[in-house]
Amino acid sequence: MRASQSYWYNLTTQSVERADERPSEDTLGPFATAEEAEESPAMLLEYARAWLESDESEKFRELAAESDDGADFV
C-alpha cells in the first residue's frame, strides 16, 4: 500500500508541489493538504509577527538595536 503524498510550498515559484520527499531547499513543508501548503506563507508571517511582539523576542530585539544596522524588526 502506498502512503499518501505530501504537499510542499515552493518559495521561489510561489506554488504548491506534491512529492513524497522534499522537492528542493526552496520549499516549506510537508503539509497534509494542498490548502495547508498554499496558506503556509501567510501563517508563517502571522507566527513571526506574534513572536516578535512576545517577550521571548526581547533579547533579539535588544541585539538588533545594539548592532544599529537600521533594520526594523517590529
DSSP file (Angstrom, degrees, kcal/mol; ACC not computed):
  #  RESIDUE AA STRUCTURE BP1 BP2  ACC     N-H-->O    O-->H-N    N-H-->O    O-->H-N    TCO  KAPPA ALPHA  PHI   PSI    X-CA   Y-CA   Z-CA
    1    1 A M              0   0    0      0, 0.0     2,-0.4     0, 0.0     0, 0.0   0.000 360.0 360.0 360.0 133.8    0.0    0.0    0.0
    2    2 A R        -     0   0    0      1,-0.1     2,-0.1     3,-0.0     3,-0.1  -0.680 360.0-124.2 -89.1 133.7    1.4    3.4   -1.0
    3    3 A A        -     0   0    0     -2,-0.4    -1,-0.1     1,-0.1     2,-0.1  -0.407  36.7 -96.2 -71.6 152.5    1.5    6.2    1.6
    4    4 A S        -     0   0    0      1,-0.1    -1,-0.1    -2,-0.1     2,-0.1  -0.373  44.2-108.3 -69.0 150.0   -0.3    9.4    0.6
    5    5 A Q        -     0   0    0      1,-0.1     2,-0.2    -3,-0.1    15,-0.2  -0.364  26.9-126.9 -78.2 158.3    1.9   12.1   -0.8
    6    6 A S  E     -A   19   0A   0     13,-1.0    13,-2.3    -2,-0.1     2,-0.4  -0.633  14.9-130.2 -99.7 161.4    2.8   15.3    1.0
    7    7 A Y  E     -AB  18  31A   0     24,-2.4    24,-2.5    -2,-0.2     2,-0.3  -0.909  21.0-170.7-114.7 143.0    2.4   18.9   -0.2
    8    8 A W  E     -A   17   0A   0      9,-3.1     9,-3.2    -2,-0.4     2,-0.6  -0.935  19.5-132.6-129.8 150.2    5.1   21.5   -0.2
    9    9 A Y  E     -AB  16  28A   0     19,-2.5    19,-2.4    -2,-0.3     2,-0.7  -0.935  18.3-145.6-107.0 122.4    5.1   25.2   -0.8
   10   10 A N  E  >> -AB  15  27A   0      5,-3.2     4,-1.6    -2,-0.6     5,-0.9  -0.771   6.6-163.4 -89.2 116.2    7.8   26.4   -3.1
   11   11 A L  T  45S+     0   0    0     15,-3.3    -1,-0.2    -2,-0.7    16,-0.1   0.788  87.2  51.3 -70.3 -28.6    9.0   29.9   -2.1
   12   12 A T  T  45S+     0   0    0     14,-0.4    -1,-0.2     1,-0.2    15,-0.1   0.940 123.2  26.8 -74.6 -48.4   10.7   30.6   -5.4
   13   13 A T  T  45S-     0   0    0      2,-0.2    -2,-0.2    13,-0.1    -1,-0.2   0.588  98.0-134.5 -90.3 -10.9    7.8   29.7   -7.7
   14   14 A Q  T  <5 +     0   0    0     -4,-1.6     2,-0.3     1,-0.2    -3,-0.2   0.915  65.7 116.0  54.6  47.5    5.1   30.6   -5.1
   15   15 A S  E   <S-A   10   0A   0     -5,-0.9    -5,-3.2    22,-0.0     2,-0.4  -0.938  70.0-104.1-140.3 162.5    3.3   27.4   -5.9
   16   16 A V  E     -A    9   0A   0     -2,-0.3     2,-0.4    -7,-0.2    -7,-0.2  -0.712  33.6-165.8 -88.5 136.1    2.3   24.1   -4.2
   17   17 A E  E     -A    8   0A   0     -9,-3.2    -9,-3.1    -2,-0.4     2,-0.5  -0.925  11.3-142.6-121.4 148.7    4.2   21.0   -5.1
   18   18 A R  E     +A    7   0A   0     -2,-0.4     2,-0.3   -11,-0.2   -11,-0.2  -0.947  38.3 136.8-113.4 126.0    3.3   17.4   -4.4
   19   19 A A  E     -A    6   0A   0    -13,-2.3   -13,-1.0    -2,-0.5    -2,-0.1  -0.978  55.1-133.1-165.1 150.6    6.1   15.0   -3.5
   20   20 A D  S    S+     0   0    0     -2,-0.3     2,-0.3   -15,-0.2    -1,-0.1   0.844  99.8  37.6 -73.3 -35.3    6.9   12.2   -1.2
   21   21 A E  S    S-     0   0    0     -3,-0.1   -15,-0.0   -15,-0.1     3,-0.0  -0.774 109.9 -79.4-114.1 158.6   10.3   13.7   -0.5
   22   22 A R        -     0   0    0     -2,-0.3     3,-0.1     1,-0.2    -2,-0.1  -0.409  40.2-149.7 -58.9 121.9   11.3   17.4   -0.1
   23   23 A P        -     0   0    0      0, 0.0     2,-0.3     0, 0.0    -1,-0.2   0.843  64.8 -24.8 -68.7 -34.7   11.5   18.7   -3.7
   24   24 A S    >   -     0   0    0      1,-0.0     3,-1.0    -3,-0.0     0, 0.0  -0.964  65.7 -93.3-164.2 174.8   14.1   21.3   -3.1
   25   25 A E  T 3  S+     0   0    0     -2,-0.3    -3,-0.0     1,-0.2    -1,-0.0   0.634 114.5  70.5 -73.3 -12.9   15.6   23.6   -0.5
   26   26 A D  T 3  S+     0   0    0      2,-0.0   -15,-3.3   -16,-0.0   -14,-0.4   0.234  84.9  96.1 -87.2  14.3   13.2   26.4   -1.5
   27   27 A T  E <   -B   10   0A   0     -3,-1.0     2,-0.4   -17,-0.2   -17,-0.2  -0.790  58.6-150.1-114.7 150.8   10.2   24.6   -0.1
   28   28 A L  E     -B    9   0A   0    -19,-2.4   -19,-2.5    -2,-0.3     3,-0.2  -0.889  50.3 -12.9-107.6 143.3    8.2   24.7    3.2
   29   29 A G  E     -     0   0A   0     -2,-0.4   -21,-0.1     1,-0.2     2,-0.1  -0.919  43.3-113.9 144.5-168.1    6.5   21.6    4.4
   30   30 A P  E     +     0   0A   0      0, 0.0     2,-0.3     0, 0.0    -1,-0.2   0.450  49.7 178.3 -83.9 157.7    5.5   18.9    4.4
   31   31 A F  E     -B    7   0A   0    -24,-2.5   -24,-2.4    -3,-0.2     3,-0.0  -0.904  33.7-131.9-121.8 152.7    1.8   19.6    4.7
   32   32 A A  S    S+     0   0    0     -2,-0.3     2,-0.3   -26,-0.2    -1,-0.1   0.800  89.4  29.0 -74.8 -29.8   -1.1   17.1    4.7
   33   33 A T  S  > S-     0   0    0    -26,-0.1     4,-1.8     1,-0.1     5,-0.1  -0.901  75.4-121.3-131.5 159.5   -3.2   19.1    2.2
   34   34 A A  H  > S+     0   0    0     -2,-0.3     4,-2.6     1,-0.2     5,-0.2   0.850 114.1  58.0 -63.7 -34.6   -2.6   21.4   -0.7
   35   35 A E  H  > S+     0   0    0      2,-0.2     4,-1.9     1,-0.2    -1,-0.2   0.909 104.8  49.2 -64.0 -42.6   -4.7   24.0    1.1
   36   36 A E  H  > S+     0   0    0      1,-0.2     4,-0.7     2,-0.2    -1,-0.2   0.918 112.4  48.6 -61.9 -43.3   -2.4   24.0    4.1
   37   37 A A  H >< S+     0   0    0     -4,-1.8     3,-0.9     1,-0.2    -2,-0.2   0.915 109.8  51.7 -63.2 -43.0    0.6   24.3    1.9
   38   38 A E  H 3< S+     0   0    0     -4,-2.6     4,-0.3     1,-0.2    -1,-0.2   0.846 113.2  44.9 -62.4 -35.4   -1.0   27.3    0.0
   39   39 A E  H 3X S+     0   0    0     -4,-1.9     4,-2.1     1,-0.2     3,-0.3   0.535  87.5  96.0 -85.3  -7.5   -1.7   29.1    3.3
   40   40 A S  H <X S+     0   0    0     -3,-0.9     4,-2.7    -4,-0.7     5,-0.2   0.852  77.8  53.2 -60.7 -41.5    1.7   28.4    4.8
   41   41 A P  H  > S+     0   0    0      0, 0.0     4,-2.0     0, 0.0    -1,-0.2   0.933 112.2  46.0 -60.6 -42.2    3.4   31.7    3.9
   42   42 A A  H  > S+     0   0    0     -3,-0.3     4,-2.1    -4,-0.3    -2,-0.2   0.895 113.3  49.8 -65.1 -39.5    0.6   33.7    5.5
   43   43 A M  H  X S+     0   0    0     -4,-2.1     4,-2.7     2,-0.2    -1,-0.2   0.904 108.7  52.1 -66.2 -40.9    0.7   31.5    8.6
   44   44 A L  H  X S+     0   0    0     -4,-2.7     4,-2.6     1,-0.2    -1,-0.2   0.903 109.4  49.7 -63.4 -40.0    4.4   31.9    8.9
   45   45 A L  H  X S+     0   0    0     -4,-2.0     4,-2.7    -5,-0.2    -1,-0.2   0.908 110.7  50.2 -62.6 -41.5    4.2   35.7    8.8
   46   46 A E  H  X S+     0   0    0     -4,-2.1     4,-2.2     2,-0.2    -2,-0.2   0.924 112.7  46.0 -62.2 -45.0    1.4   35.5   11.4
   47   47 A Y  H  X S+     0   0    0     -4,-2.7     4,-2.4     2,-0.2    -2,-0.2   0.904 113.0  50.5 -64.7 -41.2    3.6   33.3   13.7
   48   48 A A  H  X S+     0   0    0     -4,-2.6     4,-2.7     2,-0.2    -2,-0.2   0.914 110.8  48.3 -64.4 -43.6    6.6   35.6   13.1
   49   49 A R  H  X S+     0   0    0     -4,-2.7     4,-1.7     2,-0.2    -1,-0.2   0.914 111.7  49.8 -63.2 -42.2    4.7   38.7   14.0
   50   50 A A  H  < S+     0   0    0     -4,-2.2     4,-0.5    -5,-0.2    -2,-0.2   0.905 112.1  48.2 -63.1 -41.0    3.3   37.1   17.1
   51   51 A W  H >< S+     0   0    0     -4,-2.4     3,-1.4     1,-0.2     6,-0.6   0.925 108.8  53.1 -65.5 -43.9    6.8   36.0   18.2
   52   52 A L  H 3< S+     0   0    0     -4,-2.7    -1,-0.2     1,-0.3    -2,-0.2   0.828 110.5  48.2 -60.7 -31.2    8.3   39.5   17.5
   53   53 A E  T 3< S+     0   0    0     -4,-1.7    -1,-0.3    -5,-0.2    -2,-0.2   0.525  99.2  90.8 -85.5  -6.3    5.6   41.0   19.7
   54   54 A S  S X  S-     0   0    0     -3,-1.4     3,-0.9    -4,-0.5     4,-0.2  -0.411  87.9-114.3 -88.1 164.9    6.2   38.5   22.5
   55   55 A D  G >  S+     0   0    0      1,-0.2     3,-1.5     2,-0.2     4,-0.4   0.770 109.5  72.7 -65.6 -26.3    8.6   38.8   25.4
   56   56 A E  G 3  S+     0   0    0      1,-0.3     3,-0.3     2,-0.1     4,-0.3   0.789  95.3  50.6 -61.4 -28.0   10.6   35.9   24.0
   57   57 A S  G X> S+     0   0    0     -3,-0.9     4,-2.3    -6,-0.6     3,-0.6   0.514  81.7  97.8 -88.8  -3.7   12.0   38.1   21.2
   58   58 A E  H <> S+     0   0    0     -3,-1.5     4,-2.5     1,-0.3    -1,-0.2   0.895  81.6  49.5 -53.6 -48.3   13.1   40.9   23.6
   59   59 A K  H 3> S+     0   0    0     -4,-0.4     4,-1.9    -3,-0.3    -1,-0.3   0.841 111.9  49.7 -64.3 -30.7   16.7   39.8   23.8
   60   60 A F  H <> S+     0   0    0     -3,-0.6     4,-2.1    -4,-0.3    -1,-0.2   0.865 109.6  50.4 -75.0 -35.5   16.9   39.5   20.0
   61   61 A R  H  X S+     0   0    0     -4,-2.3     4,-2.2     2,-0.2    -2,-0.2   0.886 109.8  51.8 -66.0 -38.1   15.4   43.0   19.6
   62   62 A E  H  X S+     0   0    0     -4,-2.5     4,-2.1    -5,-0.2    -2,-0.2   0.914 109.4  49.3 -63.7 -42.7   18.0   44.3   22.0
   63   63 A L  H  X S+     0   0    0     -4,-1.9     4,-1.8     1,-0.2    -2,-0.2   0.900 110.7  50.5 -61.9 -40.7   20.8   42.7   20.0
   64   64 A A  H  X>S+     0   0    0     -4,-2.1     4,-1.2     1,-0.2     5,-0.6   0.894 109.9  50.1 -65.2 -39.2   19.4   44.2   16.8
   65   65 A A  H  <5S+     0   0    0     -4,-2.2    -1,-0.2     1,-0.2    -2,-0.2   0.875 108.8  52.7 -66.2 -37.0   19.3   47.6   18.5
   66   66 A E  H  <5S+     0   0    0     -4,-2.1    -1,-0.2     1,-0.2    -2,-0.2   0.864 106.6  51.9 -66.2 -36.0   22.9   47.2   19.6
   67   67 A S  H  <5S-     0   0    0     -4,-1.8    -1,-0.2    -5,-0.2    -2,-0.2   0.771  89.9-160.6 -73.2 -24.0   24.0   46.4   16.1
   68   68 A D  T  <5 +     0   0    0     -4,-1.2    -3,-0.1    -5,-0.1    -2,-0.1   0.857  35.5 147.9  47.8  47.6   22.2   49.6   14.9
   69   69 A D      < -     0   0    0     -5,-0.6    -1,-0.1     2,-0.1    -4,-0.1   0.365  68.1-109.2 -92.1   5.6   22.1   48.5   11.2
   70   70 A G        +     0   0    0      1,-0.3     2,-0.2    -6,-0.2    -5,-0.1   0.476  67.8 148.0  85.0   1.3   18.8   50.3   10.6
   71   71 A A        -     0   0    0     -7,-0.2     2,-0.7     1,-0.1    -1,-0.3  -0.481  41.8-142.1 -72.3 139.9   16.7   47.1   10.4
   72   72 A D        +     0   0    0     -2,-0.2    -1,-0.1     1,-0.1     0, 0.0  -0.895  26.1 170.1-105.8 106.8   13.1   47.5   11.6
   73   73 A F              0   0    0     -2,-0.7    -1,-0.1     1,-0.1   -21,-0.0   0.652 360.0 360.0 -93.8 -17.1   12.1   44.3   13.4
   74   74 A V              0   0    0    -13,-0.1    -1,-0.1   -21,-0.0    -2,-0.1   0.329 360.0 360.0-136.4 360.0    8.8   45.5   15.0
